[in-house]
Amino acid sequence: MKTWTVLLVALLLAACASAPLPPPVESLFKDGAFGPASERIGASDLFAMSPEMKQYMTTTIAPVAKAKGAQQGLFEALYSRGQLKLEYDSAKTRNAAQAFAARSGNCLSLVIMTAAFAKEMGLPVTYQSAFLDESWGRSGDIHFFIGHVNVTLGPHLTRLNNSTNLIVRQDETDLTIDFLLPRELRGLNTRVIEERTIVAMYMNNRAVESFIDGQLDNAYWWARAAVAQDPRFTSAYNTLGVIYKRHGDIEDAHRALAYALEREPKNTHFMSNMVLVLNDLGRGAESAALAKKLDQMEPNPAFSYFMDGMVAMRKGDYQTAKDLFAKEVQRAPYYHEFHFWLAAAYIGLGDTERARAELALAIDTSTTRISRDIYAAKLDKIRSLGVH
C-alpha cells in the first residue's frame, strides 16, 4: 500500500534555535515547473490586527488588563467563558485576523492570534514546540502527522500546574496558554522555537492544505516559502518532496527527501516517502533495503491496523475489523476516525450500544466542525433505534 506522510507541524528542528541559520538550498527549487500561485504567498499579514481586533482590544481587553494586568487581561478576554467562545477546528490554518473573525482555528492559528494581540499590547512572546505522542490524520490516500505548539506571554517558562480545559501555567512574570485538553498534556515537554519557525510552520501547513485540495502550484510556492523562511525546518523539505512526487518530478522529489534525511536520518515519515520515490526511480534494491530498515524500526506503522480493518470491513468480516480498529484506538485514542470505524464494525456485529459509545467518542475527539456534524447525525440515527 502506498502511503504518503506529511508532517503538518513539526515537533523537532534540525538544529537548536540559537544555531546559525543556513542559507536556503536553491538547488532544491524548481520554479519553472510550476505555474503562478492563485493566491498571495507570504506571511506579511500573519500577525496583522484587523479593525475588529483593534476594537476588541479597546472595548474588552483594555478594561480587564487595567484591572488585572496585561497578561491576565488578555487571557480572560480571549479565552474565558462568555467572551469569544473560541472553537478548536483543524480544517484550515488561519492567520490572526482570520482566526479572530472565524472564532476558531487549530493550535497554530490560535497561537498566532494570541501572539498578535500580545504584540499589540507590548507583551513579550515566546513560542514552544511540544513533544507529544504523534497525532495522526488522513485525507484520502494522504496520511499526515500533526505536531503541537503553544505560546507564553512573558520571557520565562514554568511547570504545568493547571488541570482546566484551557491549560495555563503562570508565575509572577509569565503565563503560558495551551489549547490541548488536560488528558493530552500529561508529561508535556516543550522546547523554545523562534518566530521564524512559527511562520515556516504556517507556510508548511498552507502547503499541505493546498496539496490536499489538489492545488499543486499553490502547494509548491507555500512549501518553497517555508524553506526560505526557516531552512532548518526539515518538514518543509519533506512536503516539497511529496509535492514533487505528485507532480511527476521524481528526481527532484528524491533530492528534497534526501536533504531532509541527511538532517534527520531516523525520521520514519521521511523514510516512508523515500521508499516510494526510490521505487519510482527504478532503484528497487535500494527501495527494498530502506523498506526493510523501516519495517524493523516501525513494524506496525500508523494506520496499518486501520487499513487492514478496512479490508476486513469490505469483506463483511466485522469481528476481525473490530479487533483491528480497537488496536488503532488503543495506540491513538484521540483520533476520531478510528472511533467512527470501530462504531461501524460494532454496527455490523449488531452491537448498537457499543457503537453508540464509540460514535460519542468520535464526536468528542473530532477536530473539525464538519466531522462532528457527520458523527452527531449518525449518533442520532442510532439513538432513534431506541439505544440510549
Sine and cosine of phi, psi and omega as CSV:
sin_phi,cos_phi,sin_psi,cos_psi,sin_omega,cos_omega
0.00,0.00,0.78,-0.63,0.02,-1.00
-1.00,0.08,0.83,-0.56,-0.05,-1.00
-0.77,-0.64,0.82,-0.57,0.09,-1.00
-1.00,-0.10,0.69,-0.72,0.07,-1.00
-0.87,-0.48,0.81,-0.58,0.01,-1.00
-0.81,-0.59,0.87,-0.50,-0.02,-1.00
-0.99,0.13,0.89,-0.46,-0.08,-1.00
-0.97,0.24,-0.75,0.67,0.05,-1.00
-0.75,-0.66,0.92,-0.38,-0.14,-0.99
-0.94,0.34,0.57,-0.82,0.07,-1.00
-1.00,-0.02,-0.43,0.90,-0.09,-1.00
-0.82,-0.57,0.58,-0.81,0.13,-0.99
-0.97,-0.22,0.34,-0.94,0.00,-1.00
-0.95,0.32,-0.39,0.92,0.00,-1.00
-0.51,-0.86,0.24,-0.97,-0.03,-1.00
-0.95,0.32,0.29,-0.96,-0.13,-0.99
-0.89,0.45,-0.41,0.91,-0.06,-1.00
-1.00,0.00,-0.06,1.00,-0.03,-1.00
-0.94,0.35,0.48,-0.88,0.05,-1.00
-0.85,0.53,0.61,-0.79,-0.03,-1.00
-0.99,0.13,0.87,-0.49,0.02,-1.00
-0.95,0.30,0.39,-0.92,0.03,-1.00
-0.95,0.31,0.45,-0.90,0.08,-1.00
-0.84,0.54,0.57,-0.82,-0.03,-1.00
-1.00,0.01,1.00,0.05,-0.10,-0.99
-0.87,0.49,-0.48,0.88,-0.04,-1.00
-0.92,0.39,-0.27,0.96,0.01,-1.00
-1.00,0.06,-0.16,0.99,-0.02,-1.00
-1.00,-0.01,0.51,-0.86,0.03,-1.00
-0.65,-0.76,0.92,0.38,-0.12,-0.99
-0.86,0.50,-0.59,0.80,-0.08,-1.00
-0.93,0.38,-0.26,0.96,-0.02,-1.00
-0.99,0.11,-0.16,0.99,-0.09,-1.00
-0.84,-0.54,0.56,-0.83,0.05,-1.00
-0.98,0.22,0.12,-0.99,0.01,-1.00
-0.91,0.42,0.48,-0.87,0.02,-1.00
-0.94,0.33,0.50,-0.86,0.02,-1.00
-1.00,0.00,0.02,1.00,0.05,-1.00
-0.62,-0.78,0.28,-0.96,0.01,-1.00
-0.95,0.31,0.79,-0.61,0.01,-1.00
-0.99,-0.16,0.86,-0.51,-0.01,-1.00
0.40,-0.92,0.07,-1.00,-0.06,-1.00
-0.70,-0.71,0.45,0.89,-0.02,-1.00
-0.90,0.43,-0.42,0.91,-0.01,-1.00
-0.97,-0.25,0.26,0.97,-0.11,-0.99
-0.85,0.52,-0.69,0.72,-0.03,-1.00
-0.96,-0.27,0.21,0.98,-0.07,-1.00
-0.92,0.40,0.67,-0.75,0.02,-1.00
-1.00,0.02,0.84,-0.55,0.08,-1.00
-0.97,0.23,0.29,-0.96,0.06,-1.00
-0.83,0.55,-0.60,0.80,0.01,-1.00
-0.91,0.41,-0.61,0.80,0.04,-1.00
-0.92,0.39,-0.66,0.75,0.01,-1.00
-0.90,0.43,-0.61,0.79,0.04,-1.00
-0.91,0.41,-0.64,0.77,0.03,-1.00
-0.91,0.42,-0.57,0.82,0.09,-1.00
-0.85,0.53,-0.73,0.69,-0.09,-1.00
-0.95,0.32,-0.72,0.69,-0.16,-0.99
-1.00,0.09,-0.48,0.88,-0.14,-0.99
-0.88,-0.47,-0.75,0.67,-0.09,-1.00
-0.96,0.28,-0.72,0.69,-0.10,-1.00
-0.84,0.55,-0.71,0.70,-0.01,-1.00
-0.89,0.45,-0.64,0.77,0.00,-1.00
-0.94,0.34,-0.64,0.77,0.01,-1.00
-0.90,0.44,-0.59,0.81,0.01,-1.00
-0.91,0.41,-0.58,0.81,-0.05,-1.00
-0.99,0.11,-0.57,0.82,-0.16,-0.99
-0.85,-0.53,0.02,1.00,-0.05,-1.00
0.99,-0.15,0.41,-0.91,-0.13,-0.99
-0.89,0.46,-0.72,0.69,-0.06,-1.00
-0.90,0.44,-0.78,0.62,-0.01,-1.00
-0.91,0.42,-0.59,0.80,0.02,-1.00
-0.89,0.45,-0.68,0.74,0.02,-1.00
-0.91,0.41,-0.71,0.70,0.00,-1.00
-0.86,0.52,-0.76,0.65,-0.07,-1.00
-0.92,0.40,-0.62,0.79,-0.03,-1.00
-0.94,0.35,-0.49,0.87,-0.02,-1.00
-1.00,-0.02,-0.63,0.78,-0.25,-0.97
-0.83,-0.55,-0.08,1.00,0.05,-1.00
-0.96,0.29,0.47,-0.88,0.03,-1.00
-0.86,0.50,0.62,-0.78,0.03,-1.00
1.00,0.02,-0.06,1.00,0.04,-1.00
-0.99,-0.14,-0.91,-0.40,-0.06,-1.00
-0.95,0.32,-0.44,0.90,-0.06,-1.00
0.83,0.55,0.81,0.58,0.00,-1.00
-0.91,0.42,0.55,-0.83,-0.01,-1.00
-0.84,-0.54,0.71,-0.70,0.08,-1.00
-0.97,0.26,0.79,-0.61,0.00,-1.00
-0.53,-0.85,0.90,-0.43,-0.08,-1.00
-1.00,0.00,0.09,1.00,-0.12,-0.99
-0.90,0.44,-0.55,0.84,-0.08,-1.00
-0.51,-0.86,0.62,-0.78,0.09,-1.00
-1.00,0.06,0.84,-0.54,-0.09,-1.00
-0.92,-0.39,0.43,-0.90,0.16,-0.99
-0.98,0.18,-0.01,-1.00,-0.11,-0.99
-0.86,0.52,-0.76,0.65,-0.06,-1.00
-0.91,0.41,-0.62,0.78,0.01,-1.00
-0.92,0.39,-0.66,0.75,0.02,-1.00
-0.90,0.43,-0.65,0.76,0.02,-1.00
-0.91,0.42,-0.70,0.72,-0.03,-1.00
-0.91,0.42,-0.63,0.77,-0.03,-1.00
-0.99,0.14,-0.27,0.96,-0.10,-0.99
0.85,0.53,0.52,0.85,-0.01,-1.00
-0.33,-0.95,0.28,-0.96,0.05,-1.00
0.17,-0.99,0.19,-0.98,0.14,-0.99
-0.98,0.17,-0.01,-1.00,-0.10,-1.00
-0.88,0.48,-0.58,0.81,0.00,-1.00
-0.91,0.41,-0.70,0.72,0.01,-1.00
-0.89,0.47,-0.67,0.74,-0.02,-1.00
-0.94,0.33,-0.55,0.83,0.12,-0.99
-0.89,0.45,-0.71,0.71,0.00,-1.00
-0.89,0.46,-0.69,0.72,0.01,-1.00
-0.90,0.44,-0.70,0.71,0.03,-1.00
-0.87,0.49,-0.68,0.73,0.01,-1.00
-0.90,0.44,-0.60,0.80,0.01,-1.00
-0.88,0.48,-0.72,0.69,0.05,-1.00
-0.89,0.45,-0.68,0.73,-0.01,-1.00
-0.88,0.48,-0.68,0.73,0.02,-1.00
-0.87,0.49,-0.67,0.74,-0.01,-1.00
-0.89,0.47,-0.51,0.86,-0.01,-1.00
-1.00,-0.01,-0.03,1.00,0.00,-1.00
0.98,0.20,0.32,0.95,0.01,-1.00
-1.00,0.09,0.67,-0.75,0.12,-0.99
-0.90,0.43,0.60,-0.80,-0.03,-1.00
-0.82,-0.58,0.75,-0.67,0.09,-1.00
-0.81,-0.58,0.72,-0.69,-0.01,-1.00
-0.97,-0.25,0.60,-0.80,0.06,-1.00
-0.80,-0.60,0.63,-0.78,0.19,-0.98
-0.99,-0.17,0.73,-0.69,-0.10,-0.99
-0.99,-0.16,0.62,-0.78,0.09,-1.00
-1.00,-0.06,0.97,-0.25,-0.04,-1.00
-0.82,-0.57,0.31,-0.95,0.25,-0.97
-0.86,0.51,0.61,-0.79,-0.10,-0.99
-0.86,0.50,0.69,-0.72,0.12,-0.99
-0.97,-0.24,0.71,-0.70,-0.15,-0.99
-0.93,-0.36,0.37,-0.93,0.12,-0.99
-0.40,-0.92,0.20,-0.98,0.05,-1.00
-0.43,-0.90,0.39,-0.92,0.13,-0.99
-0.59,-0.81,0.97,-0.24,-0.08,-1.00
0.89,0.45,-0.82,-0.57,-0.02,-1.00
-1.00,-0.02,0.17,0.99,-0.01,-1.00
-0.98,-0.20,0.85,-0.52,0.09,-1.00
-0.96,-0.26,0.66,-0.75,0.01,-1.00
-0.67,-0.74,0.37,-0.93,-0.08,-1.00
-0.86,-0.50,0.78,-0.63,-0.21,-0.98
-0.94,-0.34,0.81,-0.59,0.06,-1.00
-1.00,-0.05,-0.20,-0.98,-0.10,-0.99
-0.52,-0.85,0.61,-0.80,0.07,-1.00
-0.73,-0.68,0.40,-0.92,0.15,-0.99
-0.63,-0.78,-0.02,-1.00,-0.13,-0.99
-0.67,-0.74,0.63,-0.77,0.07,-1.00
-0.91,-0.41,0.75,-0.67,0.08,-1.00
-1.00,-0.08,1.00,-0.03,-0.07,-1.00
0.67,-0.74,0.22,-0.98,-0.15,-0.99
-1.00,0.07,-0.20,0.98,-0.15,-0.99
-0.89,-0.46,0.34,-0.94,0.03,-1.00
-0.91,-0.41,0.56,-0.83,0.06,-1.00
-0.75,-0.66,0.13,-0.99,-0.03,-1.00
-0.98,0.19,0.48,-0.87,0.04,-1.00
-0.92,0.40,0.78,-0.62,-0.02,-1.00
-0.61,-0.79,0.40,0.92,-0.07,-1.00
-0.78,-0.62,0.56,-0.83,-0.04,-1.00
-0.82,-0.57,0.40,0.92,0.07,-1.00
-0.99,0.14,0.17,-0.98,-0.06,-1.00
-0.88,0.48,-0.64,0.77,0.12,-0.99
-0.99,-0.14,0.91,-0.41,-0.14,-0.99
-0.99,0.15,0.81,-0.58,0.04,-1.00
-0.78,-0.62,0.73,-0.68,0.12,-0.99
-0.83,-0.56,0.68,-0.74,-0.26,-0.96
-0.51,-0.86,0.57,-0.82,0.30,-0.96
-0.72,-0.70,-0.38,-0.92,-0.09,-1.00
-0.94,0.34,-0.31,0.95,-0.12,-0.99
-0.86,-0.51,-0.17,0.99,-0.04,-1.00
-0.57,-0.82,0.26,-0.97,0.04,-1.00
-0.52,-0.85,0.87,-0.50,-0.02,-1.00
-0.97,-0.25,0.76,-0.65,-0.01,-1.00
-0.93,-0.37,0.79,-0.62,0.00,-1.00
-0.77,-0.64,0.61,-0.79,-0.13,-0.99
-0.97,-0.26,0.16,0.99,0.09,-1.00
-0.99,0.12,0.36,-0.93,0.11,-0.99
-0.97,0.26,0.43,-0.90,-0.02,-1.00
-0.81,0.58,-0.61,0.79,-0.04,-1.00
-0.90,0.44,-0.39,0.92,-0.01,-1.00
-1.00,-0.05,-0.04,1.00,-0.12,-0.99
-0.95,-0.32,0.08,1.00,0.00,-1.00
-0.91,0.42,0.80,-0.59,0.01,-1.00
0.95,0.32,0.40,0.92,-0.06,-1.00
-0.91,0.42,0.79,-0.62,0.13,-0.99
-0.88,-0.47,0.59,-0.81,-0.03,-1.00
-0.73,-0.68,0.27,-0.96,0.18,-0.98
-0.70,-0.71,0.57,-0.82,-0.01,-1.00
-0.95,0.31,0.69,-0.73,0.09,-1.00
-0.80,-0.60,0.37,-0.93,-0.03,-1.00
-0.99,0.15,0.31,-0.95,0.02,-1.00
-0.90,0.44,-0.53,0.85,0.03,-1.00
-0.87,0.49,-0.52,0.85,0.03,-1.00
-0.96,0.28,-0.62,0.78,0.10,-1.00
-0.86,0.52,-0.68,0.73,0.02,-1.00
-0.90,0.44,-0.68,0.73,0.03,-1.00
-0.89,0.45,-0.62,0.78,0.06,-1.00
-0.87,0.48,-0.69,0.73,0.04,-1.00
-0.86,0.52,-0.73,0.68,0.00,-1.00
-0.90,0.44,-0.64,0.77,0.02,-1.00
-0.91,0.41,-0.65,0.76,0.08,-1.00
-0.86,0.51,-0.70,0.72,0.02,-1.00
-0.89,0.45,-0.58,0.81,0.06,-1.00
-0.89,0.45,-0.72,0.70,0.00,-1.00
-0.90,0.44,-0.69,0.73,0.00,-1.00
-0.90,0.43,-0.63,0.77,0.06,-1.00
-0.91,0.42,-0.65,0.76,0.03,-1.00
-0.87,0.50,-0.72,0.69,0.01,-1.00
-0.88,0.47,-0.58,0.82,0.01,-1.00
-0.98,0.18,-0.01,1.00,0.00,-1.00
0.99,0.17,0.23,0.97,-0.01,-1.00
-0.99,-0.13,0.98,0.19,-0.14,-0.99
-0.92,0.38,-0.57,0.82,0.03,-1.00
-0.88,0.47,-0.76,0.64,0.04,-1.00
-0.87,0.49,-0.67,0.74,-0.01,-1.00
-0.86,0.51,-0.69,0.72,0.00,-1.00
-0.87,0.49,-0.74,0.67,-0.08,-1.00
-0.93,0.37,-0.54,0.84,0.08,-1.00
-0.93,0.36,-0.69,0.72,0.01,-1.00
-0.90,0.43,-0.66,0.75,0.05,-1.00
-0.86,0.51,-0.69,0.72,0.00,-1.00
-0.90,0.43,-0.59,0.81,0.03,-1.00
-0.90,0.43,-0.67,0.74,0.04,-1.00
-0.89,0.47,-0.71,0.71,-0.02,-1.00
-0.92,0.40,-0.56,0.83,-0.02,-1.00
-0.92,0.38,-0.70,0.72,0.02,-1.00
-0.55,-0.84,1.00,-0.04,-0.05,-1.00
-0.88,0.47,-0.21,0.98,0.04,-1.00
-1.00,0.10,-0.19,0.98,-0.07,-1.00
-0.98,0.18,1.00,0.00,-0.21,-0.98
-0.92,0.40,-0.43,0.90,0.00,-1.00
-0.88,0.47,-0.47,0.88,0.03,-1.00
-0.91,0.41,-0.56,0.83,0.06,-1.00
-0.93,0.37,-0.61,0.79,0.08,-1.00
-0.88,0.48,-0.73,0.69,0.03,-1.00
-0.86,0.50,-0.69,0.72,0.02,-1.00
-0.86,0.50,-0.68,0.74,0.02,-1.00
-0.89,0.45,-0.66,0.75,0.03,-1.00
-0.90,0.44,-0.64,0.77,0.02,-1.00
-0.90,0.44,-0.72,0.69,0.05,-1.00
-0.85,0.52,-0.68,0.74,-0.01,-1.00
-0.87,0.50,-0.75,0.66,0.00,-1.00
-0.90,0.44,-0.53,0.85,-0.02,-1.00
-0.98,0.20,-0.21,0.98,-0.01,-1.00
1.00,-0.07,0.13,0.99,-0.01,-1.00
-0.99,-0.11,0.98,0.22,-0.20,-0.98
-0.94,0.34,-0.64,0.77,0.02,-1.00
-0.88,0.47,-0.66,0.75,0.01,-1.00
-0.92,0.39,-0.61,0.79,0.07,-1.00
-0.88,0.48,-0.66,0.75,0.01,-1.00
-0.89,0.46,-0.69,0.72,-0.02,-1.00
-0.89,0.45,-0.68,0.73,-0.02,-1.00
-0.91,0.41,-0.69,0.72,-0.01,-1.00
-0.94,0.34,-0.60,0.80,0.04,-1.00
-0.89,0.46,-0.63,0.78,0.02,-1.00
-0.90,0.44,-0.67,0.74,0.02,-1.00
-0.90,0.43,-0.67,0.74,-0.04,-1.00
-0.94,0.33,-0.46,0.89,0.10,-1.00
-0.87,0.49,-0.56,0.83,-0.05,-1.00
-1.00,-0.02,-0.46,0.89,0.06,-1.00
-0.71,-0.71,0.97,0.26,-0.13,-0.99
-0.92,0.40,-0.27,0.96,-0.01,-1.00
-0.96,-0.27,0.22,0.98,0.00,-1.00
-0.97,0.23,0.94,-0.33,-0.10,-1.00
-0.94,0.34,-0.42,0.91,0.04,-1.00
-0.92,0.39,-0.71,0.70,0.03,-1.00
-0.90,0.44,-0.66,0.76,-0.02,-1.00
-0.89,0.46,-0.67,0.74,-0.04,-1.00
-0.90,0.44,-0.59,0.81,0.08,-1.00
-0.94,0.35,-0.62,0.78,0.00,-1.00
-0.91,0.42,-0.57,0.82,0.06,-1.00
-0.82,0.58,-0.72,0.70,-0.03,-1.00
-0.94,0.35,-0.63,0.77,-0.01,-1.00
-0.92,0.40,-0.70,0.71,0.04,-1.00
-0.87,0.50,-0.64,0.77,0.03,-1.00
-0.90,0.44,-0.66,0.75,0.03,-1.00
-0.91,0.41,-0.46,0.89,0.03,-1.00
-0.99,0.15,-0.03,1.00,-0.02,-1.00
0.99,0.16,0.24,0.97,0.00,-1.00
-0.99,-0.14,0.89,0.45,-0.14,-0.99
-0.87,0.49,-0.64,0.77,-0.03,-1.00
-0.90,0.43,-0.69,0.73,0.02,-1.00
-0.91,0.41,-0.64,0.77,0.02,-1.00
-0.88,0.47,-0.70,0.72,-0.02,-1.00
-0.91,0.41,-0.63,0.77,0.00,-1.00
-0.91,0.42,-0.68,0.73,0.02,-1.00
-0.93,0.38,-0.61,0.79,0.03,-1.00
-0.89,0.45,-0.63,0.78,0.03,-1.00
-0.90,0.43,-0.69,0.72,0.04,-1.00
-0.88,0.47,-0.67,0.74,0.00,-1.00
-0.90,0.43,-0.64,0.77,0.01,-1.00
-0.91,0.41,-0.57,0.82,0.05,-1.00
-0.94,0.35,-0.62,0.79,0.00,-1.00
-0.96,0.27,-0.55,0.83,-0.12,-0.99
-0.60,-0.80,0.97,0.22,-0.11,-0.99
-0.90,0.43,-0.46,0.89,0.03,-1.00
-0.80,-0.60,0.98,0.19,-0.09,-1.00
-0.92,0.40,0.21,-0.98,0.02,-1.00
-0.79,0.61,0.69,-0.73,0.06,-1.00
0.97,0.25,0.00,1.00,-0.03,-1.00
-0.91,0.41,-0.72,0.69,0.06,-1.00
-0.90,0.44,-0.61,0.79,-0.02,-1.00
-0.89,0.46,-0.74,0.68,-0.03,-1.00
-0.90,0.43,-0.65,0.76,0.07,-1.00
-0.90,0.43,-0.59,0.81,0.05,-1.00
-0.91,0.42,-0.61,0.79,0.03,-1.00
-0.91,0.41,-0.60,0.80,0.07,-1.00
-0.88,0.47,-0.70,0.72,0.02,-1.00
-0.90,0.44,-0.62,0.79,0.03,-1.00
-0.88,0.48,-0.68,0.73,-0.01,-1.00
-0.91,0.42,-0.45,0.89,0.03,-1.00
-1.00,0.07,-0.11,0.99,-0.05,-1.00
0.98,0.18,0.24,0.97,0.01,-1.00
-1.00,-0.02,0.98,0.19,-0.14,-0.99
-0.95,0.32,-0.49,0.87,0.02,-1.00
-0.91,0.42,-0.74,0.67,0.04,-1.00
-0.89,0.46,-0.69,0.72,0.02,-1.00
-0.86,0.51,-0.68,0.73,0.00,-1.00
-0.88,0.48,-0.69,0.72,-0.01,-1.00
-0.90,0.44,-0.65,0.76,-0.02,-1.00
-0.95,0.32,-0.69,0.73,0.03,-1.00
-0.90,0.44,-0.58,0.82,0.02,-1.00
-0.90,0.44,-0.57,0.82,0.04,-1.00
-0.91,0.42,-0.64,0.77,0.03,-1.00
-0.92,0.38,-0.65,0.76,0.03,-1.00
-0.88,0.47,-0.60,0.80,-0.02,-1.00
-0.89,0.45,-0.62,0.78,-0.05,-1.00
-0.99,-0.10,-0.22,0.98,0.07,-1.00
-0.65,-0.76,0.95,0.32,-0.15,-0.99
-0.94,0.33,-0.17,0.99,-0.05,-1.00
-0.95,-0.33,0.29,0.96,0.05,-1.00
-0.98,-0.19,0.90,-0.44,-0.18,-0.98
-0.87,0.49,-0.62,0.78,-0.11,-0.99
-0.92,0.40,-0.53,0.85,0.05,-1.00
-0.90,0.44,-0.66,0.75,0.04,-1.00
-0.91,0.42,-0.63,0.78,-0.01,-1.00
-0.88,0.47,-0.74,0.67,-0.04,-1.00
-0.96,0.28,-0.47,0.88,0.14,-0.99
-0.90,0.43,-0.63,0.78,0.08,-1.00
-0.88,0.47,-0.66,0.75,0.01,-1.00
-0.89,0.46,-0.62,0.78,0.03,-1.00
-0.91,0.41,-0.65,0.76,0.05,-1.00
-0.89,0.46,-0.61,0.79,0.06,-1.00
-0.88,0.48,-0.68,0.73,0.05,-1.00
-0.87,0.50,-0.51,0.86,0.01,-1.00
-1.00,0.05,-0.05,1.00,0.00,-1.00
0.99,0.15,0.20,0.98,-0.02,-1.00
-0.99,-0.15,0.98,0.18,-0.08,-1.00
-0.94,0.34,-0.46,0.89,-0.01,-1.00
-0.91,0.40,-0.72,0.70,0.05,-1.00
-0.93,0.35,-0.54,0.84,0.06,-1.00
-0.88,0.47,-0.67,0.74,0.03,-1.00
-0.87,0.49,-0.68,0.74,-0.02,-1.00
-0.90,0.44,-0.65,0.76,0.01,-1.00
-0.94,0.35,-0.60,0.80,0.06,-1.00
-0.90,0.43,-0.60,0.80,0.06,-1.00
-0.89,0.46,-0.63,0.77,0.06,-1.00
-0.93,0.37,-0.58,0.82,0.06,-1.00
-0.88,0.48,-0.66,0.75,0.04,-1.00
-0.91,0.42,-0.69,0.72,-0.06,-1.00
-0.90,0.44,-0.57,0.82,-0.06,-1.00
-0.99,-0.13,-0.06,1.00,-0.02,-1.00
-0.92,0.40,0.55,-0.84,-0.07,-1.00
-0.91,-0.42,0.12,0.99,0.07,-1.00
-0.72,-0.70,0.47,-0.88,0.02,-1.00
-0.89,0.45,-0.64,0.77,-0.05,-1.00
-0.87,0.49,-0.77,0.64,-0.03,-1.00
-0.91,0.41,-0.60,0.80,0.05,-1.00
-0.87,0.50,-0.69,0.73,0.00,-1.00
-0.90,0.43,-0.65,0.76,0.01,-1.00
-0.89,0.45,-0.74,0.67,-0.03,-1.00
-0.91,0.41,-0.61,0.79,0.01,-1.00
-0.89,0.45,-0.63,0.77,0.02,-1.00
-0.90,0.43,-0.66,0.75,0.02,-1.00
-0.93,0.37,-0.58,0.81,0.05,-1.00
-0.91,0.41,-0.66,0.75,0.06,-1.00
-0.87,0.49,-0.60,0.80,0.01,-1.00
-0.89,0.45,-0.69,0.73,0.02,-1.00
-0.91,0.42,-0.66,0.75,0.00,-1.00
-0.89,0.45,-0.52,0.85,0.03,-1.00
-0.91,0.41,-0.26,0.96,0.05,-1.00
-0.99,0.15,-0.09,1.00,0.06,-1.00
0.98,-0.20,0.19,0.98,0.02,-1.00
-0.99,-0.15,0.83,-0.55,-0.06,-1.00
-0.77,-0.64,0.00,0.00,0.00,0.00
